[in-house]
Amino acid sequence: MESMSKKSRSCESNDGIEDRLSGLPDELIVHILSLMPTLDAVRTMLIQRFRNLWTLVPALSFENYGRISRMADKPPSTHVASSSFACFVQNALLLNRRSTIDTFRLCICNSDKKSTDAIIGDVRMWLRYAIEREVKDLYFRYEAPNFDLPGCVFTSQYLVTLTLARCMLKHYEHQSQLEMINLRKLSLLHVYGSTKAFDQLISGCPCLQELIIITTFGQRLSSLNINSPSVRKLYLHMYNTSCTLNCPSLNNLDISICGILPIQLNIIGVISLQEVNFKDLPRDCDSGEINAYFRQFQNAELISLSCKSFEKISSVEKMEFAHSRWKRIVLHPQWDCERCLEVICMLMKSSINLEELIIYAGESSGSKCELVCPKLYTCVLPLLKTVTIHGNHGYENWCKGQLQVIQFLLRNAVVLDKLVITLGKSELTTAEELDLIKQVSTFRRASADATVIFA
């Protein structure tokens, strides 16, 4: 490490006891300082042992919240008054003695528009500083609608991780091509810009492995085209935004489709998809629209439904699922929904290749969850081998519906190997334990090898 002694220093305090802090090597202290906001790291210069070691940190973090600096979720040490923020950042950058830096974090969230606009030139200069020092991990948040990101950010050959939050993404017509050949992870969090600007940026990352896009209400991004031959993991949160995915190497997809408008989702050339996690679905969807979403992922190995998405599905009358090839299903059902059991059983009925099922029992009392449609009891689950049902708060929060799901699975899974019931922080009495075991033991089992395990 530059300008740093490799020898550890040690001394003794006045009472003869070894000063362990002074005995730490410089390299370790610098590493500890790099985990702090830069303001806190600078303050350690008041400690004799630390001296100017903060000038050797490979990670720089600057955060300014201006008039809203008393936000409860932000530590006071990260707040710098708007009037002195620019001076502090400028001096910290000038005094840093490293020729390269690993991480640069710049977060400016100021409710005073005049103060924000006053440092636009400085912000561009600070970003250029980071790029010139071959920064690998860049986080940038700047809520200034008149700010254009410097083009050098999008041509860096050293960036590995780039996060942009609540800033403007501009279409760079004057640049023939944006290219970040080593970028592996790109996060666009509530970023404003045109469809063309998003396309241009994503297309400029030929080695991208992970992509996170979160759009919000009022963003006015009606459509999004994601063309990336290399991306393997995608987190997509769309609000009233239609999307086309052309990601042939995609393995993992977390998706939220929010809003009230007709929202189209088109999947092109995704042949290696393994896991799909539905975080949310649009309001007022009908059976056909939900099946249109699911049908595009029918070849995935695992499908997961969050509480929100399961609730939206349960609200659809006459819901029928198209047949799928899912091998694993993870459910977070709303047990107090009248159609909860019906939806679970219909999912099982449509998943003839299902091998593993995981259900989170949740916290609802499930007072409305009493009956399952009798015709679903005749469903055969030919490949289901493993079932896990997680109860978060013990037997007292279980309901008839959850027991009926267990009964349904034991009755229809013809090759079931084991069914695991976890009760979480359970405080069952001996009588309650025996009652639960007794109820489950009376359920008829289609598989002679099925074992029920209470954990």
C-alpha positions as CSV (number, residue, x, y, z in Angstrom):
1,M,0.0,0.0,0.0
2,E,1.3,3.5,-1.0
3,S,3.2,5.5,1.6
4,M,2.5,3.1,4.3
5,S,4.8,1.3,6.7
6,K,4.4,-2.5,6.7
7,K,5.6,-2.7,10.3
8,S,3.1,-2.6,13.2
9,R,3.6,-0.1,15.9
10,S,3.0,-0.7,19.6
11,C,3.3,1.3,22.7
12,E,2.3,1.1,26.4
13,S,-0.1,3.4,28.2
14,N,0.9,5.1,31.5
15,D,-0.1,2.2,33.6
16,G,2.0,-0.2,31.7
17,I,-0.9,-2.0,30.0
18,E,-0.4,-2.6,26.3
19,D,-2.3,-0.3,24.0
20,R,-3.9,-2.8,21.6
21,L,-5.0,-0.1,19.2
22,S,-1.5,1.2,18.8
23,G,-0.3,-2.3,18.1
24,L,-2.5,-2.7,15.1
25,P,-0.7,-2.6,11.7
26,D,-1.3,0.5,9.5
27,E,-2.9,-1.7,6.8
28,L,-5.6,-3.0,9.2
29,I,-6.4,0.5,10.5
30,V,-6.7,1.9,7.0
31,H,-9.1,-1.0,6.2
32,I,-11.2,-0.1,9.2
33,L,-11.3,3.6,8.2
34,S,-12.4,2.6,4.7
35,L,-15.5,1.2,6.1
36,M,-16.5,4.5,7.6
37,P,-18.1,7.6,6.1
38,T,-15.2,9.8,5.0
39,L,-16.2,12.5,7.5
40,D,-15.8,10.0,10.4
41,A,-12.5,8.8,9.0
42,V,-11.1,12.4,8.8
43,R,-12.0,12.9,12.5
44,T,-9.7,10.1,13.6
45,M,-6.8,12.3,12.8
46,L,-7.3,13.7,16.3
47,I,-6.0,10.4,17.6
48,Q,-2.3,10.3,17.7
49,R,-2.0,6.7,16.5
50,F,-4.2,7.4,13.5
51,R,-2.5,10.6,12.4
52,N,-3.1,11.0,8.6
53,L,-3.9,7.4,7.8
54,W,-7.3,8.5,6.6
55,T,-5.6,9.9,3.5
56,L,-4.7,6.4,2.4
57,V,-8.2,4.9,2.4
58,P,-9.3,3.2,-0.8
59,A,-13.0,4.0,-0.2
60,L,-14.5,7.5,-0.1
61,S,-18.0,8.1,1.0
62,F,-19.7,11.6,1.1
63,E,-23.3,12.1,2.1
64,N,-25.2,15.4,2.4
65,Y,-28.9,15.6,3.4
66,G,-29.0,19.4,3.9
67,R,-32.2,20.6,5.5
68,I,-33.4,17.1,6.1
69,S,-30.2,16.0,7.9
70,R,-32.1,15.0,11.0
71,M,-33.6,11.9,9.3
72,A,-33.8,9.2,11.8
73,D,-32.4,6.5,9.6
74,K,-29.2,8.4,9.0
75,P,-26.3,8.5,11.5
76,P,-25.5,12.1,12.6
77,S,-21.8,11.6,11.7
78,T,-22.7,11.5,8.0
79,H,-24.4,14.9,7.9
80,V,-22.5,17.9,6.7
81,A,-24.1,21.4,6.4
82,S,-24.8,22.3,2.8
83,S,-22.7,25.5,3.0
84,S,-19.5,23.6,3.9
85,F,-20.2,20.3,2.1
86,A,-18.5,21.2,-1.2
87,C,-15.4,22.6,0.6
88,F,-15.1,19.4,2.7
89,V,-15.3,17.1,-0.3
90,Q,-12.9,19.2,-2.3
91,N,-10.3,19.1,0.5
92,A,-10.7,15.4,1.2
93,L,-10.1,14.6,-2.4
94,L,-7.0,16.8,-2.7
95,L,-5.5,15.3,0.5
96,N,-6.1,11.7,-0.5
97,R,-2.8,10.1,-1.4
98,R,-3.9,7.1,-3.4
99,S,-3.4,7.0,-7.1
100,T,-6.4,4.6,-7.4
101,I,-9.5,4.1,-5.3
102,D,-11.8,1.1,-5.1
103,T,-15.1,2.7,-3.9
104,F,-16.6,6.2,-4.4
105,R,-20.0,7.0,-2.9
106,L,-21.6,10.4,-3.4
107,C,-25.1,11.0,-2.1
108,I,-26.7,14.4,-2.2
109,C,-30.3,14.8,-1.1
110,N,-31.0,18.4,-0.5
111,S,-34.5,19.9,-0.2
112,D,-33.0,23.3,-1.0
113,K,-32.9,23.5,-4.8
114,K,-30.6,26.5,-4.8
115,S,-28.0,24.8,-2.7
116,T,-28.2,21.7,-4.9
117,D,-27.9,23.6,-8.2
118,A,-25.0,25.7,-6.8
119,I,-22.6,22.7,-6.7
120,I,-23.5,21.1,-10.1
121,G,-20.0,22.0,-11.5
122,D,-18.3,20.6,-8.4
123,V,-20.3,17.3,-8.6
124,R,-19.1,16.8,-12.2
125,M,-15.6,17.4,-11.1
126,W,-15.8,14.9,-8.2
127,L,-17.1,12.2,-10.5
128,R,-14.3,12.8,-13.0
129,Y,-11.9,12.6,-10.1
130,A,-13.3,9.1,-9.2
131,I,-13.1,7.9,-12.9
132,E,-9.6,9.2,-13.3
133,R,-8.5,7.2,-10.3
134,E,-9.9,4.0,-11.8
135,V,-12.7,3.6,-9.3
136,K,-14.3,0.1,-9.4
137,D,-17.4,0.6,-7.3
138,L,-19.4,3.9,-7.9
139,Y,-22.6,4.9,-6.1
140,F,-24.1,8.2,-7.1
141,R,-27.3,9.9,-6.0
142,Y,-28.0,13.5,-6.9
143,E,-31.6,14.9,-7.0
144,A,-31.0,17.7,-9.5
145,P,-33.1,17.6,-12.6
146,N,-30.7,19.9,-14.5
147,F,-27.7,17.6,-14.0
148,D,-26.2,15.6,-16.8
149,L,-23.8,12.8,-15.8
150,P,-20.3,13.3,-17.3
151,G,-19.8,11.0,-20.3
152,C,-16.6,9.7,-18.8
153,V,-18.7,7.6,-16.4
154,F,-20.1,5.6,-19.2
155,T,-16.8,4.9,-20.9
156,S,-14.8,3.8,-17.9
157,Q,-12.8,0.7,-18.4
158,Y,-12.4,0.0,-14.7
159,L,-15.9,0.2,-13.3
160,V,-17.2,-3.1,-12.0
161,T,-20.3,-1.9,-10.1
162,L,-22.3,1.2,-10.9
163,T,-25.3,2.4,-8.9
164,L,-27.3,5.5,-10.0
165,A,-30.2,6.7,-7.8
166,R,-32.8,9.4,-8.4
167,C,-30.8,11.2,-11.1
168,M,-31.3,11.9,-14.8
169,L,-30.1,9.5,-17.4
170,K,-29.6,11.3,-20.7
171,H,-29.3,10.0,-24.2
172,Y,-25.7,10.8,-25.3
173,E,-26.2,11.7,-28.9
174,H,-22.7,13.2,-29.2
175,Q,-21.1,9.9,-28.2
176,S,-21.1,7.2,-30.8
177,Q,-21.0,4.5,-28.2
178,L,-21.1,4.0,-24.5
179,E,-19.0,1.1,-23.3
180,M,-18.1,-0.2,-19.9
181,I,-16.4,-3.4,-20.8
182,N,-15.7,-4.6,-17.2
183,L,-19.0,-3.6,-15.6
184,R,-20.6,-6.6,-13.9
185,K,-23.4,-5.0,-11.9
186,L,-25.6,-2.1,-12.8
187,S,-28.3,-0.6,-10.5
188,L,-30.7,2.1,-11.8
189,L,-32.9,3.1,-8.8
190,H,-35.7,5.6,-9.6
191,V,-33.6,7.0,-12.4
192,Y,-35.3,9.3,-14.9
193,G,-34.7,9.1,-18.6
194,S,-36.0,8.1,-22.0
195,T,-36.4,4.5,-23.2
196,K,-33.6,5.2,-25.7
197,A,-31.3,6.4,-22.9
198,F,-31.9,3.2,-20.9
199,D,-31.4,1.0,-24.0
200,Q,-28.1,2.8,-24.8
201,L,-26.7,2.4,-21.3
202,I,-27.6,-1.3,-20.9
203,S,-26.3,-2.1,-24.4
204,G,-23.0,-0.5,-23.5
205,C,-22.3,-3.1,-20.8
206,P,-21.3,-6.2,-22.8
207,C,-20.2,-8.2,-19.7
208,L,-23.0,-7.3,-17.4
209,Q,-23.9,-10.1,-15.0
210,E,-26.5,-8.5,-12.6
211,L,-29.0,-5.7,-13.4
212,I,-31.4,-3.9,-11.1
213,I,-34.0,-1.5,-12.4
214,I,-36.6,0.2,-10.2
215,T,-39.1,2.5,-11.9
216,T,-41.6,4.6,-9.9
217,F,-44.9,6.5,-10.1
218,G,-44.5,9.6,-12.2
219,Q,-41.4,8.5,-14.0
220,R,-43.3,8.4,-17.3
221,L,-41.3,5.6,-18.7
222,S,-44.0,3.8,-20.7
223,S,-41.7,1.0,-22.1
224,L,-38.4,-0.6,-21.5
225,N,-36.3,-2.8,-23.7
226,I,-33.6,-4.9,-21.9
227,N,-31.2,-6.4,-24.5
228,S,-28.3,-8.0,-22.7
229,P,-26.8,-11.3,-23.9
230,S,-24.7,-11.7,-20.7
231,V,-26.9,-10.7,-17.8
232,R,-27.7,-13.6,-15.5
233,K,-29.5,-12.0,-12.6
234,L,-32.3,-9.4,-13.0
235,Y,-34.3,-7.5,-10.4
236,L,-37.1,-5.6,-12.2
237,H,-39.6,-3.3,-10.5
238,M,-41.9,-1.8,-13.1
239,Y,-44.6,0.8,-12.4
240,N,-47.0,1.3,-15.4
241,T,-44.1,0.3,-17.6
242,S,-44.3,-2.4,-20.3
243,C,-41.1,-4.4,-20.8
244,T,-39.4,-6.6,-23.3
245,L,-36.7,-8.9,-22.1
246,N,-34.1,-10.3,-24.5
247,C,-31.6,-11.9,-22.1
248,P,-30.7,-15.4,-23.3
249,S,-28.3,-16.1,-20.4
250,L,-30.8,-15.0,-17.7
251,N,-30.9,-17.4,-14.7
252,N,-32.6,-15.5,-11.9
253,L,-35.5,-13.0,-12.2
254,D,-37.1,-11.0,-9.4
255,I,-40.0,-9.1,-10.9
256,S,-42.7,-6.7,-9.6
257,I,-45.3,-5.5,-12.1
258,C,-47.1,-2.7,-10.4
259,G,-49.8,-0.2,-11.6
260,I,-53.3,0.0,-12.9
261,L,-52.7,0.3,-16.7
262,P,-52.5,-2.7,-19.0
263,I,-48.8,-3.7,-18.6
264,Q,-47.3,-5.9,-21.2
265,L,-44.4,-8.3,-20.5
266,N,-42.7,-9.9,-23.5
267,I,-39.9,-12.5,-23.1
268,I,-37.7,-13.1,-26.0
269,G,-34.9,-15.7,-26.2
270,V,-34.8,-16.5,-22.5
271,I,-33.9,-20.2,-22.6
272,S,-31.8,-20.7,-19.4
273,L,-34.1,-19.2,-16.8
274,Q,-34.1,-21.2,-13.5
275,E,-35.7,-19.0,-10.8
276,V,-38.6,-16.5,-11.0
277,N,-39.8,-14.6,-8.0
278,F,-43.0,-12.6,-8.4
279,K,-42.9,-9.8,-5.9
280,D,-46.1,-8.1,-7.1
281,L,-48.7,-8.1,-9.8
282,P,-51.0,-5.3,-11.2
283,R,-54.3,-4.5,-9.6
284,D,-57.5,-5.7,-11.2
285,C,-55.8,-8.4,-13.3
286,D,-58.0,-11.1,-14.6
287,S,-57.2,-14.8,-15.0
288,G,-56.1,-14.4,-18.6
289,E,-53.7,-11.6,-17.8
290,I,-52.1,-13.5,-14.9
291,N,-51.7,-16.6,-17.0
292,A,-50.1,-14.5,-19.8
293,Y,-47.4,-13.5,-17.3
294,F,-46.9,-17.0,-15.9
295,R,-47.0,-18.7,-19.3
296,Q,-43.8,-17.0,-20.3
297,F,-42.0,-18.6,-17.4
298,Q,-43.5,-22.1,-17.7
299,N,-40.1,-23.6,-18.4
300,A,-38.5,-22.1,-15.2
301,E,-37.3,-24.6,-12.6
302,L,-38.5,-22.5,-9.6
303,I,-41.4,-20.1,-9.2
304,S,-41.9,-18.0,-6.0
305,L,-45.0,-16.0,-5.1
306,S,-44.7,-13.2,-2.5
307,C,-47.6,-12.3,-0.1
308,K,-48.6,-9.4,-2.4
309,S,-48.6,-11.5,-5.6
310,F,-50.5,-14.4,-3.9
311,E,-53.1,-11.9,-2.6
312,K,-53.6,-10.5,-6.1
313,I,-54.1,-14.0,-7.5
314,S,-56.5,-15.0,-4.8
315,S,-58.7,-12.0,-5.6
316,V,-59.3,-13.2,-9.2
317,E,-62.6,-15.0,-9.6
318,K,-62.6,-18.3,-11.6
319,M,-58.8,-18.4,-11.6
320,E,-57.4,-21.3,-13.6
321,F,-53.7,-21.9,-14.1
322,A,-52.1,-23.1,-17.4
323,H,-50.0,-26.2,-17.1
324,S,-46.3,-25.5,-16.3
325,R,-43.1,-27.4,-16.0
326,W,-42.1,-25.9,-12.6
327,K,-40.1,-28.3,-10.4
328,R,-40.0,-26.1,-7.3
329,I,-42.6,-23.7,-5.9
330,V,-42.3,-21.3,-3.0
331,L,-45.5,-19.7,-1.6
332,H,-46.2,-17.0,0.9
333,P,-50.0,-17.3,1.1
334,Q,-52.5,-15.0,2.8
335,W,-54.2,-17.5,5.0
336,D,-57.0,-15.2,6.0
337,C,-58.1,-15.1,2.3
338,E,-61.2,-17.1,1.5
339,R,-59.7,-18.6,-1.6
340,C,-56.3,-19.3,-0.2
341,L,-56.6,-23.1,-0.2
342,E,-58.3,-23.1,-3.6
343,V,-55.4,-21.2,-5.2
344,I,-52.8,-23.5,-3.6
345,C,-54.5,-26.6,-4.8
346,M,-55.0,-25.2,-8.3
347,L,-51.3,-24.4,-8.5
348,M,-50.5,-28.0,-7.5
349,K,-52.9,-29.3,-10.1
350,S,-51.2,-27.3,-12.9
351,S,-47.7,-28.3,-11.9
352,I,-47.3,-31.9,-12.9
353,N,-43.5,-31.8,-12.8
354,L,-43.4,-30.4,-9.2
355,E,-40.8,-32.1,-7.0
356,E,-40.4,-29.7,-4.1
357,L,-42.9,-27.4,-2.4
358,I,-42.2,-24.8,0.3
359,I,-45.0,-22.9,2.0
360,Y,-44.6,-20.2,4.6
361,A,-47.5,-20.4,7.0
362,G,-47.4,-16.7,8.0
363,E,-49.1,-15.0,10.9
364,S,-52.7,-14.9,9.9
365,S,-55.2,-16.7,12.1
366,G,-56.9,-18.0,8.9
367,S,-60.4,-17.9,10.4
368,K,-61.9,-17.8,6.9
369,C,-59.7,-20.5,5.6
370,E,-61.9,-23.5,6.3
371,L,-62.7,-25.5,3.2
372,V,-61.1,-26.8,0.0
373,C,-63.1,-27.4,-3.1
374,P,-63.7,-31.2,-3.0
375,K,-62.9,-31.7,-6.7
376,L,-59.3,-30.7,-6.1
377,Y,-58.8,-33.6,-3.7
378,T,-58.6,-35.9,-6.7
379,C,-55.5,-34.2,-8.1
380,V,-52.5,-36.5,-8.5
381,L,-49.0,-35.1,-7.8
382,P,-46.8,-37.7,-9.5
383,L,-43.4,-36.3,-8.8
384,L,-43.6,-34.3,-5.5
385,K,-41.0,-35.7,-3.1
386,T,-40.4,-32.9,-0.5
387,V,-42.7,-30.5,1.2
388,T,-41.7,-27.9,3.8
389,I,-44.3,-25.8,5.7
390,H,-42.8,-23.0,7.8
391,G,-44.9,-21.7,10.8
392,N,-43.4,-18.5,12.1
393,H,-45.1,-18.3,15.5
394,G,-45.9,-21.8,16.7
395,Y,-49.1,-23.9,16.8
396,E,-51.3,-21.2,18.3
397,N,-51.3,-19.3,14.9
398,W,-52.1,-22.4,12.8
399,C,-55.6,-22.8,11.3
400,K,-57.7,-25.5,9.8
401,G,-56.7,-24.3,6.3
402,Q,-53.1,-25.1,7.0
403,L,-53.9,-28.6,8.2
404,Q,-56.1,-29.1,5.2
405,V,-53.2,-28.3,2.9
406,I,-51.1,-30.9,4.7
407,Q,-54.0,-33.4,4.3
408,F,-54.3,-32.5,0.6
409,L,-50.6,-33.0,0.0
410,L,-50.4,-36.3,1.9
411,R,-53.4,-37.6,0.0
412,N,-52.3,-36.7,-3.5
413,A,-48.4,-36.9,-3.6
414,V,-47.9,-40.5,-4.6
415,V,-44.1,-40.5,-4.3
416,L,-43.8,-38.1,-1.3
417,D,-40.6,-38.8,0.7
418,K,-40.9,-36.3,3.5
419,L,-43.1,-33.5,4.8
420,V,-41.4,-31.2,7.2
421,I,-43.4,-28.9,9.5
422,T,-41.4,-26.2,11.3
423,L,-43.2,-24.3,14.1
424,G,-40.7,-21.5,14.6
425,K,-40.7,-20.1,18.1
426,S,-43.2,-22.7,19.3
427,E,-44.1,-23.0,23.0
428,L,-46.3,-26.1,22.6
429,T,-47.5,-27.9,25.7
430,T,-47.3,-31.7,25.6
431,A,-51.1,-31.9,25.0
432,E,-50.9,-29.5,22.0
433,E,-48.0,-31.4,20.5
434,L,-49.8,-34.7,20.8
435,D,-53.0,-33.1,19.4
436,L,-51.1,-31.8,16.3
437,I,-49.3,-35.1,15.8
438,K,-52.5,-37.0,16.2
439,Q,-54.4,-35.0,13.6
440,V,-51.6,-35.3,11.0
441,S,-51.2,-39.0,11.7
442,T,-54.9,-39.7,10.8
443,F,-54.4,-38.2,7.3
444,R,-54.4,-40.8,4.6
445,R,-51.1,-41.0,2.7
446,A,-50.8,-41.9,-1.0
447,S,-47.1,-42.7,-0.6
448,A,-46.1,-45.5,1.8
449,D,-42.7,-43.9,2.2
450,A,-44.0,-40.5,3.3
451,T,-42.5,-39.3,6.6
452,V,-43.8,-36.3,8.6
453,I,-41.1,-34.5,10.5
454,F,-41.8,-31.8,13.2
455,A,-38.9,-29.4,13.6
